[in-house]
Amino acid sequence: MPVDPGLKIVIVDESPLRAAILDEGLREAGYVNVICLKERHNLLARLHAIDPDVIVIDLETPSRDVVEQMFQVSREVKRPVAMFVDQSDSSTIEAAIDAGVSAYIVDGLKKERVKPILDMTISRFRAFAKLRAELEQTKTQLEERKTIDRAKGILMRLKDLDEATAYALMRRTAMNEKKRLADIAQSIITAAEMLK
């Protein structure tokens, strides 16, 4: 993956030595817009203010509370997150994945590994974001289909129409009013509920 030097990367690490390893690895890879946050106080607000493209979190031996705070950050900021930890267990790894952490690296902090890990983090985040968007689109289409079918049923019952005619009537109305078919269907359902 080619380096985008304008990529804004935030490193969250309370250890200056470990943060320096990450910072050096990123800068040697060609990333120049790197910001180090040395404390986790008010982290979410600070990250929102910075609005980074990628977040790299380094936790030496994190407590459960610290890990949960970092997972909350991952869920809230909706950015690629790479998390380096010294030790872990399977439940923490699973929780990291559930929280949306794109890369969870155990005992792997070496400056020469930073760029490939960052590339993988961004790629995984984009792949999951695409899947999430496709899933949301499919859910929306399914809900719209249900709404249209329900409205068709109402028209068929109230106007004594067959299914094809009811659908054609809704479609023609949507075109005439320059609205989406699902919006016309929702209007029919709302009107039918009001007239009960």
C-alpha positions as CSV (number, residue, x, y, z in Angstrom):
1,M,0.0,0.0,0.0
2,P,1.5,3.4,-1.0
3,V,2.2,5.9,1.8
4,D,-0.1,8.8,2.1
5,P,2.1,11.3,3.9
6,G,-0.9,13.5,4.7
7,L,-2.6,10.7,6.7
8,K,-3.2,12.1,10.3
9,I,-2.1,9.4,12.8
10,V,-2.6,9.6,16.5
11,I,-0.5,7.4,18.8
12,V,-2.0,6.8,22.3
13,D,0.8,5.7,24.7
14,E,1.7,6.7,28.2
15,S,5.2,5.4,27.8
16,P,7.4,7.9,26.0
17,L,9.9,5.2,25.0
18,R,7.3,3.0,23.4
19,A,5.6,6.0,21.7
20,A,9.0,7.0,20.3
21,I,9.3,3.5,18.7
22,L,5.9,3.9,17.0
23,D,6.6,7.5,16.0
24,E,10.0,6.6,14.5
25,G,8.6,3.6,12.7
26,L,5.8,5.8,11.2
27,R,8.1,8.6,10.2
28,E,10.6,6.3,8.6
29,A,7.8,4.8,6.6
30,G,7.0,8.3,5.3
31,Y,4.1,9.4,7.6
32,V,4.8,13.0,8.7
33,N,1.5,13.9,10.4
34,V,1.9,12.0,13.6
35,I,0.5,13.2,16.9
36,C,1.4,11.5,20.3
37,L,-1.0,11.6,23.2
38,K,0.7,10.6,26.3
39,E,-2.2,10.4,28.7
40,R,-5.7,8.9,28.4
41,H,-7.5,11.6,30.3
42,N,-10.5,12.9,28.3
43,L,-9.2,10.8,25.4
44,L,-12.5,10.5,23.4
45,A,-13.0,14.3,23.3
46,R,-9.4,14.9,22.3
47,L,-9.6,12.3,19.5
48,H,-12.8,13.9,18.2
49,A,-11.0,17.3,18.2
50,I,-8.0,16.0,16.4
51,D,-10.1,13.9,14.0
52,P,-7.3,11.4,13.0
53,D,-7.4,9.1,10.0
54,V,-5.8,6.3,12.0
55,I,-5.3,5.6,15.7
56,V,-2.5,3.5,17.1
57,I,-2.9,2.5,20.8
58,D,0.0,1.0,22.7
59,L,-0.8,-0.7,26.1
60,E,2.0,-2.4,28.0
61,T,0.1,-4.5,30.5
62,P,-3.4,-3.0,30.5
63,S,-6.0,-3.4,33.2
64,R,-9.5,-4.5,32.3
65,D,-10.7,-0.9,32.7
66,V,-8.1,0.5,30.4
67,V,-8.8,-2.1,27.7
68,E,-12.5,-1.3,28.0
69,Q,-11.8,2.4,27.7
70,M,-9.8,1.7,24.5
71,F,-12.6,-0.5,23.1
72,Q,-15.0,2.4,23.7
73,V,-12.7,4.7,21.8
74,S,-12.7,2.2,18.9
75,R,-16.5,1.9,18.9
76,E,-17.0,5.7,19.1
77,V,-14.5,7.1,16.6
78,K,-15.2,4.8,13.7
79,R,-11.6,5.0,12.4
80,P,-9.0,2.3,11.8
81,V,-7.5,1.3,15.2
82,A,-4.3,-0.7,15.7
83,M,-3.8,-1.9,19.3
84,F,-0.4,-3.1,20.5
85,V,-0.4,-5.0,23.8
86,D,2.3,-7.0,25.6
87,Q,0.1,-9.8,26.7
88,S,-3.5,-10.9,26.1
89,D,-6.0,-13.7,26.5
90,S,-8.6,-15.0,24.1
91,S,-11.5,-13.1,25.7
92,T,-9.7,-9.8,25.4
93,I,-8.9,-10.5,21.7
94,E,-12.6,-11.4,21.1
95,A,-13.7,-8.2,22.9
96,A,-11.3,-6.2,20.7
97,I,-12.7,-7.6,17.5
98,D,-16.3,-6.9,18.8
99,A,-15.3,-3.3,19.6
100,G,-14.1,-2.8,16.0
101,V,-10.3,-2.8,16.6
102,S,-8.9,-3.4,13.1
103,A,-5.5,-4.9,14.3
104,Y,-4.7,-6.4,17.7
105,I,-1.0,-7.1,18.0
106,V,0.3,-9.0,20.9
107,D,4.0,-8.6,21.8
108,G,4.9,-7.1,18.4
109,L,6.2,-3.6,18.9
110,K,9.1,-3.2,16.5
111,K,9.5,-0.1,14.4
112,E,10.0,-2.0,11.2
113,R,6.7,-3.8,11.7
114,V,4.7,-0.5,12.1
115,K,4.1,0.3,8.4
116,P,2.9,-3.2,7.4
117,I,0.6,-3.3,10.5
118,L,-0.7,0.1,9.7
119,D,-1.4,-0.9,6.1
120,M,-3.2,-4.0,7.3
121,T,-5.2,-2.0,9.8
122,I,-6.5,0.4,7.2
123,S,-7.3,-2.4,4.7
124,R,-9.2,-4.4,7.3
125,F,-11.1,-1.3,8.5
126,R,-12.1,-0.4,4.9
127,A,-13.2,-4.0,4.2
128,F,-15.3,-4.1,7.4
129,A,-16.7,-0.7,6.7
130,K,-17.7,-1.8,3.2
131,L,-19.4,-5.0,4.6
132,R,-21.2,-2.9,7.2
133,A,-22.5,-0.5,4.6
134,E,-23.6,-3.3,2.4
135,L,-25.4,-4.9,5.3
136,E,-27.2,-1.7,6.2
137,Q,-28.2,-1.2,2.6
138,T,-29.6,-4.7,2.5
139,K,-31.5,-4.2,5.7
140,T,-32.9,-0.9,4.4
141,Q,-34.0,-2.6,1.2
142,L,-35.6,-5.4,3.1
143,E,-37.5,-3.0,5.3
144,E,-38.6,-1.0,2.3
145,R,-39.8,-4.2,0.5
146,K,-41.9,-5.0,3.6
147,T,-43.4,-1.5,3.7
148,I,-44.2,-1.7,0.0
149,D,-45.8,-5.2,0.3
150,R,-47.9,-4.0,3.3
151,A,-49.1,-0.9,1.4
152,K,-49.9,-3.1,-1.6
153,G,-52.0,-5.3,0.7
154,I,-53.9,-2.2,2.0
155,L,-54.6,-0.9,-1.5
156,M,-55.7,-4.4,-2.6
157,R,-58.1,-4.7,0.3
158,L,-59.5,-1.1,0.2
159,K,-59.7,-0.6,-3.5
160,D,-60.4,-4.2,-4.5
161,L,-57.2,-4.4,-6.7
162,D,-55.0,-7.2,-7.7
163,E,-51.3,-7.1,-6.7
164,A,-49.9,-5.9,-10.0
165,T,-52.5,-3.1,-10.3
166,A,-51.9,-2.0,-6.7
167,Y,-48.1,-1.9,-7.3
168,A,-48.6,0.0,-10.6
169,L,-50.7,2.6,-8.8
170,M,-48.1,3.1,-6.1
171,R,-45.3,3.3,-8.7
172,R,-47.2,5.8,-10.9
173,T,-48.0,8.0,-7.8
174,A,-44.3,7.9,-6.8
175,M,-43.3,9.0,-10.3
176,N,-45.9,11.8,-10.4
177,E,-45.0,13.1,-7.0
178,K,-41.2,12.6,-7.6
179,K,-40.9,10.5,-4.4
180,R,-39.5,7.1,-3.7
181,L,-41.8,4.2,-3.8
182,A,-41.1,3.3,-0.2
183,D,-42.1,6.9,0.9
184,I,-45.5,6.5,-1.0
185,A,-46.0,3.1,0.6
186,Q,-45.3,4.5,4.1
187,S,-47.8,7.3,3.4
188,I,-50.5,4.7,2.5
189,I,-49.8,2.8,5.7
190,T,-49.9,5.9,7.8
191,A,-53.2,7.0,6.2
192,A,-54.7,3.6,6.7
193,E,-53.8,3.5,10.4
194,M,-55.3,7.0,10.9
195,L,-58.5,5.9,9.2
196,K,-59.0,2.8,11.4
